[in-house]
Amino acid sequence: MNMENYKLQGEKLPIVTYPDPVLSAKATPVTEFGPDLNKLIKNMLFTMYHAPGIGLAAPQVGISQRIFVLDVDYEREVITNSEGRDEVRMSGFNPMVFINPIITGTSGTTTYEEGCLSVPGVYEEVKRFQTIHVKYQNLKGEHLELEADDLLSICLQHENDHLDGIVFIERLSNLKKNFYKKKMKKEKGT
Ligand SMILES: [Zn+2]
């Protein structure tokens, strides 16, 4: 599998926003590791890079399965080209794919100002574990594990929450949670 292609080729999938019910559903495990899964992952990575974001879970594109992609390393800059037009340049890609992830260990706590492609315009500090241990499968269905800290750990916890139907605003104080819930519902006219 050539991960390099994933930033360049693919289909931009529509991102669902809160309070779409798919974001509150518990996603189901992946059992088929074939071409359909490959295609979905490729399109999810393309969608994430072009959103742009550092993580994207399948429920965010309306698919209730235990899959997410992330890249906490790539750089993105907007430059003005020789014709005077703005151009987005991305480099240093490190795409990661997590299928059927399970957090099997945690330690410490940290806070980070999080945002979410499904909750546009909201950025709030969320308390997370500092370090986590995660078991997961790759695109081939192979079982792997990883110890993560810093931004990777935070991003993994945020994306893993999506698979359990938890959007990051659910992790805020009741006051903030209710404020954003009302705001998002009002904006969507629901
Ligand atoms: Zn999110």
Boltz pocket constraint, residues with backbone or C-beta under 6 A from the ligand:
constraints:
  - pocket:
      binder: B
      contacts: [[A, 55], [A, 115], [A, 116], [A, 117], [A, 118], [A, 158], [A, 159], [A, 162], [A, 168]]
      max_distance: 6.0
